[in-house]
Amino acid sequence: MFHPRGLTLTVLAMLAFAGNSILCRLALRETPIDAATFTSIRLIAGAIILGLITQIKGRSLKAEGNWPSALALFIYAAGFSFAYIKLAAGTGALLLFGAVQITMIGYGFRTGERLSKQQIAGFMMALVGLVGFLLPGLSAPRSTVLP
């Protein structure tokens, strides 16, 4: 069933992710800031903005987080910051989406979820596409957006 609202929100989310990636690459390549400082500033700014949004909406801030989750978020964000400096955009995207898929599928297996035949077929098609994309080598597909 086609859901125009879902499609619109998906497109907007993908554009936001792509815009974030471009802005981060530009910030790290065109300014003297290092990746660790950049990551710290991003996380602190994000926490401040989320706190402000929570206050504006009149909701209370609940301390339900934990240090392992905070550390995982920092490692995730720092990994991106260092990758923006060291990796081509195409390679970074492959690693990102692969890591996200592995995490989602792994979590599902851990919680008892099993893939349907359709999901297995989709996963296999994605793997075939990935192998086909990588056959020439990681340096073959170049990003033309940012040098």
N, C-alpha and C positions, 0 to 999 in steps of 0.2 A: 504494500500500500504506500502511495506517495504522500509525503508530508512536507509541504512547502516550508512550514516554519522550521522543521528539523533541518532541512537542506540549507535554509538561510542561516540558521545559527551555526551549522557546521562550517559553511563557507566563511562566515565572519570569524569563527575561532581559528580556522586555518590561516586566514589573512593576518590575524593578530599574532599568531605564532611566527609566521614568516617575517612580519614587521619587527617583532621583538628580536629575532635572530639577526636581521640586517642592522638594526640599531646597535645591538651589542657588538657585532663585528666592527662596525664603524668606530664605536667608542674605544674599543681595545686596540684598534690599529691606528687610529688618528689622534690619540691622546697619549700622554705619558703614564697613565694609570696602569698598575699591574693587575693581573687577573685575580689575585687573592683580595686586594683592596676593593676592586670592582665588585666582586661577589659579596663581600661584607656589606658594602654600601647598598647593593640591590636588596639584600635580605632585610637589612634594618629599615630601609625605606618601605619595603613591602609590609613589614610588621606595623610600622607607623600608620600607613594608609589603611590597612585592615582594621587597626584599632580605631581610627577616625570614622571609618564607615560604620563600625559597630556602634560607636557612640552616637552618631547621627541617626541611626535607625532605632536608637533607644534600647539596644540589647546589652546585656551584661557580658563582660569578658570572663569566660570560664577558663581556668587553668587546667585544661584536660590534656595538654601536650606532654611530651616526655623528652628527655635528653637524647635517647637513641634516635628518635624521629627527627629531632632538630639536627643532629649530626648527619643523618642520612640526607636531609634536605641540603645541608651545607656541602656535602660531598657531591651531590647531584649538581648543584648550582656551580660549584667550583670546577667540576669536570667540564661543564659547558664553557665556562670562561676560558679555561686553558685550551679547550678544543677550538674555540673561535680564533685563537692565535695560531695554533699549530696545524689544524686540518683544513682541507678544502671543504667547501660547503656541501658538496655531494657526498663526500665520505662521512662528514659529520651527520648528515641526515640519515644515511644508511645505518650508522651506529646508533643514533638516537631511536629511530623507529624499530630497529631490531631489539634494542634493549627494552623498550616499552612493551613490545609484543612478548618477549621472553618473560618479562616480569608479570604481565597480565595472565598469560597462559600458565606460568608456574604457580602463581597465587591461586588460580582456579583449580589446578590439580591438587594443591596443598589443602584446599578447602572442600575437596570431594567432587568438584565439577569435572565432567568429561566432555571432550569435544564430540560434536555430532559429525556425521559423514560429510555434511556440507562444510563445516568448519575445517575438517581435516583436508578436504579438497582445496579450500581456499588457502590454507596454510601451505600445502604442497605447491600450489600455483605461485604463491609468493616466493617460496624457496627457489623454484625454477627460474622465476624472473630475476631474483637476486643473483643466482649463479650466472645467468645470461648477461646480466649487467656487469658483473665482475670479471668475466672471462678475459676481456682485453687487459685487465689490470686496474687497480684503484686509481691510477692517474689518468686513465683514458677520458672519462667524462669530466670536463672542466666546468667550473662555475664561471659564467660570464658576468654575473652581477657584481661581484667584488673580486679584485685581483688577488 
